[in-house]
Amino acid sequence: MDLKLLLDWRLHLTVIVTSMFAEWIGIVRIPLGPGTLLLLPLLYAFVIGVLFNPHLFSAMGKVIPKPVSNAAGPIILIAILPFIAKFGSTIGPAIEQIIAAGPALILQELGNLGTMLIALPFAVLVLKMGREAIGATYSIAREPNIAIISDRYGLRSPEGIGIMGVYVVGTMFGTLYFALMAGYIASLDILDIRALAMACGVGSGSMVAACSAALAEAVPASKDELLAFAGASNLLTYATGLYISLFIALPVTEWMYKRLKGSRQEVSHENS
């Protein structure tokens, strides 16, 4: 990575102006049905950042050149570290509440299997996808999941193409989706706020940050507890999620794909 690119004044000025503008707008609450949609400064910064992306809008290459944009991309992993460190500092004081949650905090990891149970039938039967559906739906497609697919099939395989497609989309829009969804569901008051905090821990630093921040804003009185639960959940996802993906999710996805593929072919023969 060229350090000169990261020190480009246009990049830093854009980041500072974007951050100041997002904070100036502040938190916007929009009544939506029985709940309230929370729009956080992180959302505005994300949208503005997308508008400045020269890969999406070539004209923006004059403001942020593509080489500078490419060099700045990996910095998100570094920028999110202070927030992850804050998670760690909140887990200790809330350890009694976390232990009191009992099996719920561990078993919630099984919720990540929902990507397979819901998305795979849709991908195969509705979108008519091939083996790309295996890589795309067996997990939430973060770095550890990519490593499994790379080792098992290779990233140039249909499965590799599927998981990389979801990874890119998740990187671009996952944070936005999590921020909006978490705040709105919290406002409905149909689920325990601690359960929603656990659901934030999906193994993505930016996603868990956006999700937990939205929940903390929705219930300010429980901010520290919510951050602790989200951080503990994210830690468990890293610790156990890899094994669940490798030994449960991927084999079951393979099995389901073969059954769904057979069902689709039978329907096609009947229609012909």
Secondary structure, DSSP 8 states (H G I E B T S, - for coil): --HHHHT-HHHHHHHHHHHHHHHHH--EEEEETTEEEEE-HHHHHHHHHHHT-TTT-GGGGGTS-HHHHHHHTTHHHHHTHHHHHHHHHHHTTTHHHHHHTTHHHHHGGGGGGHHHHHHHHIIIIIS---THHHHHHSS---HHHHHHHHHHT-TTSHHHHHHHHHHHHIIIIIHHHHHHHHHHHHHHT-S-HHHHHHHH-SS-HHHHHHHHHHHHHHSGGGHHHHHHHHHHHHHHHHHHHHHHIIIIIHHHHHHHHHHHHHHHHHHHHHH-
